[in-house]
């Protein structure tokens, strides 16, 4: 629904993190999920990395609305379904998100949400659509590169989809549209910044994600595997698990 965009965007941006510019990231400089290439497509080739660092809320909203929300016709989708389709579009592309919706609605899955898809939704129970889409999304994630990426990032991906599923179902069932945590509140999360030499239960969260032995000790091997994982994610590969790395692992920090 049209009135749901602002709150849906806040929930999506929780997962997108801040500014990163790692040389091994094929997407290049990115801020709040917006790449420099996308920023330039919307605001002109003269836009620089410094401008991207200072991207405004209004600019972010325009990019997400026109690039994802509008492309999936979320203004016309039922409560909850609109948010789930939007988050899928941001994470996996508008076409794939549309296909998952169409498969759930049992209409031709051509990747373009048109009148027939919109009409079919009138006869479908929104929670069932949401469950189906989230299940398809997880199956897709688990199959990327024959499941190899799931071994590394599965916990974070699962956490994101579980959160989207839960919030989408709440909206579909008429529960209050709870606001997403504000950035300041997220930064006050109890998850600590971790580095080599630390010993804490949170280290096991990291070790399980990167594939290290979960012994609660952030040693040389854990540091090496964190660096390898950060390189795969296209963020600064410094071996330190701070807010950006936690977010990429799927935690709210």
LINWO-V858197 format. One record per residue. N is the residue number from 1. SS is DSSP state (h for helix, s for strand, l for the rest). Layout:
N,SS
N,SS
This chain:
1,l
2,h
3,h
4,h
5,h
6,h
7,h
8,h
9,h
10,h
11,h
12,h
13,h
14,l
15,l
16,l
17,l
18,l
19,l
20,s
21,l
22,l
23,l
24,l
25,l
26,l
27,l
28,l
29,l
30,s
31,s
32,l
33,l
34,s
35,s
36,h
37,h
38,h
39,h
40,h
41,h
42,h
43,h
44,l
45,l
46,l
47,l
48,l
49,h
50,h
51,h
52,h
53,h
54,l
55,l
56,l
57,h
58,h
59,h
60,h
61,h
62,h
63,h
64,h
65,h
66,h
67,h
68,h
69,h
70,l
71,l
72,l
73,l
74,h
75,h
76,h
77,l
78,l
79,l
80,l
81,h
82,h
83,h
84,h
85,h
86,h
87,h
88,h
89,h
90,h
91,h
92,h
93,l
94,h
95,h
96,h
97,h
98,h
99,h
100,h
101,h
102,h
103,h
104,h
105,h
106,l
107,l
108,l
109,l
110,l
111,l
112,l
113,l
114,l
115,h
116,h
117,h
118,h
119,h
120,h
121,h
122,l
123,l
124,l
125,l
126,h
127,h
128,h
129,h
130,h
131,h
132,h
133,h
134,h
135,h
136,h
137,h
138,h
139,h
140,h
141,h
142,h
143,h
144,h
145,h
146,h
147,h
148,h
149,h
150,h
151,h
152,h
153,h
154,h
155,h
156,h
157,h
158,h
159,h
160,h
161,h
162,h
163,h
164,h
165,h
166,h
167,h
168,h
169,h
170,h
171,h
172,h
173,l
174,l
175,l
176,l
177,l
178,l
179,l
180,l
181,l
182,l
183,h
184,h
185,h
186,h
187,h
188,l
189,l
190,l
191,l
192,l
193,l
194,s
195,l
196,l
197,l
198,l
199,s
200,l
201,h
202,h
203,h
204,h
205,h
206,h
207,h
208,h
209,h
210,h
211,l
212,l
213,l
214,l
215,l
216,l
217,s
218,l
219,l
220,h
221,h
222,h
223,h
224,h
225,h
226,h
227,h
228,h
229,h
230,h
231,h
232,h
233,h
234,l
235,l
236,l
237,l
238,l
239,l
240,l
241,s
242,l
243,h
244,h
245,h
246,h
247,h
248,h
249,l
250,l
251,l
252,l
253,l
